[in-house]
């Protein structure tokens, strides 16, 4: 009997805390992602949208994104939850458009719907250089280098586990540097990110030639 009462009280308190949680959106992060599959292809494009609230983002069950410029609407129910610096964010990283079209620019409305059907909305404006869609990897690298973007490195091992992700340092300047400092590394990506996080560019995967120089 005591066990049942304790379980009931726990469930009750959980739902009370949920019902009292306003979950007001405090900030949003919206990033256009360019992704190169190899050195010969033009980049694919997708949009990432995340929010931080004053409550628990795990109470959200759905995200509805609307572009007034193109009259497009996306609805997703498999939200991604991210814990960063003890703060929780909810969103989605793969808003795409039909092949051959560009991610719409202009005004967006992002509506997050909770399990009790409350709706929280934020608006943002997306603007980018349309010429990015036609750039080769080399052209894109030069573009971001000359526009104050920051260079990151993502390194994987043979089991496709992340060995390192962060800003590029002296330990990752060349492929040989990566090999010398991360002996189990298999491949890596160079990633460019604008300072305001508005655009991320993922360069083609590079396979590491192991042990050519081990001094």
C-alpha positions as CSV (number, residue, x, y, z in Angstrom):
1,X,0.0,0.0,0.0
2,X,2.8,2.4,0.9
3,X,4.6,1.6,-2.4
4,X,1.5,2.4,-4.4
5,X,0.9,5.7,-2.5
6,X,4.5,6.8,-3.2
7,X,4.2,6.0,-6.9
8,X,0.9,7.9,-7.2
9,X,2.4,10.9,-5.4
10,X,5.4,11.0,-7.7
11,X,3.2,10.9,-10.8
12,X,0.9,13.5,-9.4
13,X,3.8,15.9,-8.6
14,X,5.2,15.4,-12.0
15,X,2.0,16.4,-13.8
16,X,1.5,19.3,-11.4
17,X,5.0,20.6,-12.2
18,X,4.2,20.2,-15.9
19,X,0.9,22.1,-15.7
20,X,2.6,25.0,-13.9
21,X,5.5,25.2,-16.3
22,X,5.0,28.2,-18.7
23,X,7.8,27.2,-21.0
24,X,8.2,30.7,-22.5
25,X,10.7,30.8,-25.3
26,X,13.7,32.9,-24.2
27,X,15.9,32.6,-27.3
28,X,16.3,30.8,-30.6
29,X,19.1,29.6,-32.8
30,X,18.5,29.2,-36.5
31,X,21.3,28.0,-38.8
32,X,21.4,27.3,-42.5
33,X,23.6,24.2,-43.1
34,X,25.6,23.6,-46.3
35,X,26.8,20.0,-46.6
36,X,29.3,18.7,-49.2
37,X,29.2,15.0,-49.9
38,X,32.4,15.1,-51.9
39,X,34.7,17.4,-53.8
40,X,32.7,17.3,-57.1
41,X,29.2,18.0,-55.9
42,X,27.3,21.2,-55.0
43,X,26.2,21.4,-51.4
44,X,22.9,20.2,-50.1
45,X,21.1,22.7,-47.9
46,X,19.0,22.3,-44.8
47,X,17.7,24.5,-42.0
48,X,18.2,23.9,-38.3
49,X,16.0,25.6,-35.6
50,X,16.4,25.3,-31.8
51,X,14.9,27.2,-28.9
52,X,15.7,27.6,-25.2
53,X,12.9,28.2,-22.7
54,X,12.4,29.1,-19.1
55,X,11.0,25.6,-18.5
56,X,11.7,22.0,-19.5
57,X,11.9,21.7,-23.3
58,X,11.1,18.0,-23.0
59,X,7.5,19.0,-22.6
60,X,7.4,19.9,-26.3
61,X,6.0,17.2,-28.6
62,X,5.9,19.0,-32.0
63,X,7.5,21.8,-34.0
64,X,5.6,23.6,-36.8
65,X,7.7,25.8,-39.0
66,X,6.2,28.2,-41.5
67,X,7.8,30.3,-44.2
68,X,5.6,33.3,-45.3
69,X,7.9,34.0,-48.3
70,X,7.3,30.6,-49.9
71,X,4.1,29.6,-48.1
72,X,5.8,26.4,-46.9
73,X,4.9,24.6,-43.7
74,X,6.9,21.8,-42.1
75,X,5.7,19.8,-39.1
76,X,7.9,17.4,-37.1
77,X,7.3,15.3,-34.0
78,X,10.8,13.8,-33.6
79,X,12.4,16.7,-31.9
80,X,16.0,16.7,-30.9
81,X,16.8,17.6,-27.3
82,X,20.3,19.1,-26.5
83,X,21.9,19.6,-23.1
84,X,24.5,22.4,-23.4
85,X,26.1,24.0,-20.4
86,X,23.3,22.6,-18.1
87,X,20.7,24.3,-20.4
88,X,18.2,22.4,-22.5
89,X,17.4,23.2,-26.1
90,X,14.7,21.6,-28.3
91,X,14.6,21.7,-32.1
92,X,15.2,20.0,-35.4
93,X,18.2,19.9,-37.7
94,X,16.8,18.8,-41.1
95,X,14.2,21.1,-42.6
96,X,14.6,20.7,-46.3
97,X,12.8,21.7,-49.5
98,X,12.1,19.7,-52.8
99,X,15.2,19.0,-54.9
100,X,16.2,21.9,-57.1
101,X,14.7,24.5,-54.8
102,X,16.4,26.8,-52.3
103,X,15.7,27.1,-48.6
104,X,13.3,30.2,-48.6
105,X,14.7,33.4,-47.3
106,X,12.6,35.9,-45.4
107,X,10.3,35.7,-42.3
108,X,9.8,32.4,-40.5
109,X,7.4,31.4,-37.7
110,X,8.4,28.5,-35.4
111,X,5.7,27.1,-33.2
112,X,6.5,24.6,-30.5
113,X,3.5,22.6,-29.2
114,X,3.6,20.9,-25.8
115,X,2.0,17.7,-24.6
116,X,-0.8,19.7,-23.1
117,X,-1.3,21.5,-26.4
118,X,0.0,24.8,-25.4
119,X,1.7,26.6,-28.3
120,X,4.8,28.8,-28.0
121,X,5.9,30.8,-31.0
122,X,9.0,32.7,-32.1
123,X,9.8,34.5,-35.3
124,X,13.1,34.9,-37.1
125,X,14.4,36.2,-40.4
126,X,16.7,34.1,-42.7
127,X,19.0,35.8,-45.2
128,X,22.0,34.4,-47.1
129,X,24.1,34.7,-50.2
130,X,22.3,32.7,-53.0
131,X,25.6,32.1,-54.8
132,X,26.6,29.6,-52.0
133,X,24.5,26.9,-53.6
134,X,26.7,26.9,-56.7
135,X,30.1,27.0,-55.0
136,X,32.6,24.2,-55.1
137,X,34.2,23.2,-51.8
138,X,37.3,25.2,-52.6
139,X,35.3,28.3,-53.4
140,X,33.2,27.9,-50.3
141,X,36.3,27.5,-48.1
142,X,37.7,30.8,-49.5
143,X,34.3,32.5,-49.0
144,X,34.1,31.6,-45.4
145,X,37.8,32.3,-44.7
146,X,37.3,35.8,-46.0
147,X,34.1,36.5,-44.2
148,X,35.3,36.1,-40.6
149,X,34.0,32.6,-40.1
150,X,35.5,30.2,-37.5
151,X,37.1,26.9,-38.5
152,X,36.1,23.7,-36.6
153,X,37.3,20.1,-36.9
154,X,35.3,17.0,-36.3
155,X,37.4,13.8,-36.0
156,X,36.1,10.2,-36.1
157,X,37.8,6.9,-35.3
158,X,37.3,3.5,-36.9
159,X,34.1,2.8,-35.0
160,X,32.7,6.1,-36.2
161,X,32.9,7.6,-32.7
162,X,33.8,11.2,-32.2
163,X,37.4,11.7,-31.0
164,X,37.3,15.5,-31.1
165,X,35.0,18.3,-32.1
166,X,36.0,22.0,-31.5
167,X,37.8,25.0,-32.9
168,X,40.8,24.1,-35.0
169,X,44.1,24.3,-33.1
170,X,47.8,23.6,-33.8
171,X,47.0,19.9,-33.2
172,X,44.8,19.7,-36.3
173,X,46.5,22.0,-38.8
174,X,47.3,19.2,-41.2
175,X,46.3,15.7,-41.8
176,X,49.6,14.5,-40.4
177,X,49.0,16.6,-37.2
178,X,45.7,14.8,-36.7
179,X,47.3,11.4,-37.2
180,X,50.1,12.2,-34.7
181,X,47.7,13.5,-32.0
182,X,44.8,11.1,-32.6
183,X,46.3,7.7,-33.4
184,X,42.9,5.9,-33.8
185,X,41.5,8.6,-36.1
186,X,40.0,7.4,-39.4
187,X,38.6,10.5,-41.0
188,X,37.7,14.2,-40.3
189,X,35.6,17.0,-41.4
190,X,36.4,20.7,-41.6
191,X,33.4,22.8,-40.6
192,X,33.0,26.6,-41.1
193,X,30.7,28.6,-38.8
194,X,29.8,32.2,-39.1
195,X,30.2,34.1,-35.8
196,X,26.5,34.7,-35.4
197,X,25.8,30.9,-36.1
198,X,23.6,31.8,-39.0
199,X,25.4,29.6,-41.5
200,X,27.4,26.4,-41.1
201,X,29.4,24.8,-43.9
202,X,30.4,21.1,-43.7
203,X,33.3,20.3,-46.0
204,X,33.7,16.9,-47.6
205,X,35.0,14.0,-45.4
206,X,38.7,13.4,-45.5
207,X,40.2,10.0,-44.9
208,X,43.4,10.0,-42.9
209,X,46.4,8.3,-44.5
210,X,47.9,6.7,-41.5
211,X,51.5,6.7,-40.2
212,X,53.2,8.2,-43.3
213,X,55.1,10.5,-40.9
214,X,55.3,9.4,-37.3
215,X,58.1,11.5,-35.9
